[in-house]
Amino acid sequence: MISAIINDLKGHGKSHIDGNPIFARLADGEVTRLHYLAYLRETYHLIQHTPKYLMIAANRVAANDPWLSAYFRKFCREETGHELLCIKDIHALGENADALLSGHSSPGVWGIVTQCYFWASEGNPVALLGDAFATEEIGAASGMGAAQVLERNYGIPRQATNFLRVHGSEDKKHLEAAAQAIERYAGDRDHYADIVYATRMTYRYYGELFTDVLELGDRWSKIGSPSPARV
């Protein structure tokens, strides 16, 4: 059952993730240090919110679904502080994190964050399992490989790939946990429909995040250094 769920949900990411030009550009040597900094910036703005909306969801379902509440609380603990890895990587690249992270996120991050707060506080909190599945699947599939390519082909020091390496390793465990949680709710038509929708939208917004990273990195590359992000 779990393998069928994984295959079903992964299928929703093919058009938005697998075909995104960021992977071809990374493989072809067309990504720069500034693109990587743009990635760290957008990722920071994304993951700093994860524990917050997970705790909102955990509190909201505590009375009616203690199992799901416990899942969200455990996930929250495991995700807390991961934005500090992005800051550590930015510093390792010799940049001022406060300056680089100033301003608003780009549209892809905004889409993921706002939908997760909606599911947590107003919509069906079970749908957050779809977001967890999509984000963890992306990290498990590409995090470690991307770190290795950046170090081998782009001269990015290992001490500046902490976020990618940690998530490339831990996301496999989180992906399995998300799939097991989804299996628990897959028999309910409405719950599973919301899970699928959240999965599909997360993949879509994550594809936009990658596109935003390329556009921001291209903009910075033209001027030779990071500058305040403009949406």
HUWO-V976658 format. One line per field, one symbol per residue. ss: DSSP state (a for helix, b for strand, c for the rest). burial: I if it has 16 or more other C-alpha atoms within 10 Angstrom, else O. A space follows every 50 residues. Layout:
ss: ???
burial: ???
This chain:
ss: caaaaaaaaaaaaaaaaaccaaaaaaacccccaaaaaaaaaaaaaaacca aaaaaaaaaaaccccaaaaaaaaaaaaaacccaaaaaaaaaaccccaaaa acccccaaaaaaaaaaaaaaacccaaaaaaaaaaaaaaaaaaaaaaaaaa aaaacccaaacaaaaaaaaaaaaaaaaaaaaaaaacccaaaaaaaaaaaa aaaaaaaaaaaaaaaaaaaaaaacccccccc
burial: OIOOOIOOIIOIIOOIIOOIOIIOOIOOOOIIIIIIIIIIIIIIIIIIII IIIIIIIIIIIOOOOOOIIIIIIOIIOOIOOIIOIIIIIIOIIOOOIOOI IOOOIIIIIIIIIOIIIIIIIOOIIIIIIIIIIIIIIIIIOOIIOIIIOI IOOOOIOOOIIIIIIIIIOIIIOIIIIIIIIIIOIIOOOOIIOIIIIIII IIIIIIIIIIIIIIOIIIIIIOOOOIOOIOO
